[in-house]
Amino acid sequence: MKIAKNTVVTVEYSLSDTLGNLIEEGQEPMVYLHGGYENTLPKIEEALEGKAVGFNETIQVEPEDAFGDYDAELVKVEERSRLPSPIEVGMQFEGTPEENEDGESVIFTVTEIAEDKVVLDGNHPLAGIALRFALNVVDVRAATEEEIAHGHVHGAHGHHHGDEDDEDGEFRTVQLH
């Protein structure tokens, strides 16, 4: 079966930067619903369109087609007292930057902690980096009607939930998958 709209694709992958430094070795294959459902990067879908099991290729995806350019305005310093305690580098919170007129929330990662200040970075950790994806298609199947209706894969590697609201509602701890 060839990869086309409304197929479920299973891809083994590794991710590196353009210098070949490994960023992530997929411990489990990526399983996604193909066809513009925003379950993976559009450039990955474009590279896999029409391919079949056994297709193996490395593609390069520029920042604008991956996680965007690095935006220094998404780095902010907050009073430590405004955030939950204990706090550690690497923790993530959801908030709305003051400059964001459309009210969309952003995931901020704690990148530095000083005595009474915390540095929060709203950029994706891979923002501003050209990425190389080594892709190996290991399975292609027709999606179920339910998967198509919901816009994502169901089952072992598909659908996930996991956000928890913080008490004051200002920031929310987020578990990213």
N, C-alpha and C positions, 0 to 999 in steps of 0.2 A: 504494500500500500504506500502511495506517495503522500507526502505532507501537503495538506491543503486546509482550507477553512473547515473548522469543526472536526479536526483530528486531534487526538491527544498524543503528544510527542514526549518521548522519554529520551533525554540527552545526558550522557556523561560529559563532564566539562572540567576544565581548569581555567583559572583566570590569572593573568599576569600583566605587568605593565609592559611598555614598549622596549624596556631593557632586558626583559625576560625574567624579572624578579617575580616569583610566585606570590600572588595575593591570596588566592583561595584554591584549594584542591577540593572539588566537590566530593564530600564524603558519601553522599547519596546522589543519584542522578536527579536532574531537574526534570519535573514532569509538568507540562503546561498545556493549556487549550490553545491551539493555533488559530489565528484568524482575526487579529485585531482586538483581542479582549484585554490587552494591556497586562498580560500575565508574565511577559518577559520583554526585553528591549526590542523595539521594532526592527533594528538592524539584525538581530538574531533571527527573528521571524523571516525577514527578507532573505537572509543567507540560506535558510532551511526550506523555504517554499519550493515545492516540487521534488524535494529529495526523498530518499527512502532509507530504511535500516542499512547500516554500514557506511553511510556518508560520514566522512571524517575530514574536517578542515579547521584551520585557525583563521579567525577573522579579527580585524582591528576595528574598534569602535571609538570614534573621537568623543571628547567630553560633551559636546553639544548633543550628541546622539546617545549619550549614556546618562551620567549623573550631573551634567551641567558644568559650567565654569565655576571656579571658586569665587564666592561673593563675600568680601571682607565685611560688608554691612550686616551679614548674618552672624557675626561674632559679637557677643555682648558680655558685659561684666555685671553680675548681680550681687547684691548683698547676700551673704551666706544665710542670714536669718530668714530670707524669703523662700528658701528651699528646704525640703524635708531633711531630717537628720536621722541616721548618719548619711553622709554623702561621700561618694567615691568617684575618682576619675573613671570615665567610661559609662556612668549612669546616663540614662536618657529621659528627657521630659518633653512633653508637648506643650507648646505655648504659641502665642500670637505676637510677632514682633510689632513694635509701635509703628514702624514704617510701612507695614503691610495693609494697604487701604482696602483690599478685598476681603480681609478678615480670615484668610486661610491660615490654619495652624501649621506650625513647623516643628519637626523633631529636633531638639537641641541635645547635644552630647556634652557632658562635662569634660573639658580638656585640661583644666588646671584648677587647683584649689590653693588659695593663699589664706592668711589668717582669717579675714572677715569677708573675703570676696571669692566669687566663683566665676570662671570663664566658661561660657556656654557657646558652642559652635553649632549653628543651624545648617551648615553645609553637610551634604552627604559625605561620609569619609572618603569616597572615591571621586568627589567633585574635582574638576580640573585635570583629571588624569586620562590619557588615552589608554584604552584597555585592549588586551588580546584575549580572546576566548578560544580555547581549543575545544572543539565540539565533536562528539561522536554519537550519532543517532543509534540508539539501541532498540527502540520500539516505536511503532506508529499504529494507532488503532482509531476506529471511528468513535467519536464522543457520544455519550448517551444523550437522550433528549433533556434529561435533568441537568447535565453538565452544561449543555448549550444554553438552556434557559437561565441558569445561574451565572454563566460566563466564566466558570473556572472548573478545574478538575476536582472530582470527589475521590475520596479514598486515601490510601496510605500517605501519599506525598502531595495531596491537593489542598483541600480547604483547611484553614487555620484561623483561630481567634485568640485573643489574649490581652486586651487592653483593660487596665484597671484605673478607675477614677481616684484621684487624690482627694482628701477631705475638704480642702478649701476650694477646689475646682480650678485654681489658677494654673497649676502645672499637673501633669498626669504622667506617671511612670508608664513607659511603653515597652513591651517586649517585641522586638523586631525579629522576623523569621528570615 
